[in-house]
Amino acid sequence: MSEQGLRIDIYSDVVCPWCYVGKRRLEEVRGHQLGIRGIPYFVLNGKTGMSEAQPVETFVSAIEHVTR
């Protein structure tokens, strides 16, 4: 089974700050879909996440897990 992703290209310039606002809003919605409720929060491989500050070993283990 393959998982389909959503690609959104965002262009902005100094004249139109609304593109940045839209990008931030999109990030908030994506975070909500992933169940993110606080910061800091780290998303690995677009699926797995860790909240709060973690020891380096925890990050290494999580990265190894998602790259398998």
N, C-alpha and C positions, 0 to 999 in steps of 0.2 A: 504494500500500500504506500503510495507516495503522498507527501504532504505538500500542498500548494501554498506558496507565499504571496505576499502582497508587496509589490514594489511601487513606491511613490517617489518621483523625482520632484524636488522642491527647488525652485529658482527664486531668488530675491535680489533686490537692489536697494540702494540707499533711499530711493524715492518711495518705495512701497514696503513699509515695515510689516504689513499684514501677512506676508508670506512666513515670516518668523513666528508670528503669533499662531498661525495655522499649524506650523511644524510642532511647536510646543504643545498645542492642543492634541495633535495626533499622537505625540509621545505619551501624553497623559492617558488617552483612551487605551493605547496599547498596554500601558502599565496596568491599568484597571483590568483589562482582559487577562493578564498574567497573574492577577491577584496581588499586585503590589499595593501595600497600604502605608508604607513608611520609607524613610530614607536613612542611611544609605541602603540601596538595594542593587545587587549585581545580577545581571541576566547573562547566562552562559548558553551559547548555541541557540539563542532565541527561545529556549524552553525552560531550562533549569535556572533557578535563581537562589540567591542567598541574601538574607537580610542581616542588618546589623554588622558591626565590625567583627571580623573573624580572624583567627590565627592564620599565618601563611600556609601551614600544613593543610588546613581546611580548603583553602583556595586551590592548592596543588592537587589535592584529592578530587575536588569537584571538576577541575579542568581535565584531569586524566579520565574521569568517568564519562564526560561528554565527548571526548575525542575517541573513545573506543567504538 
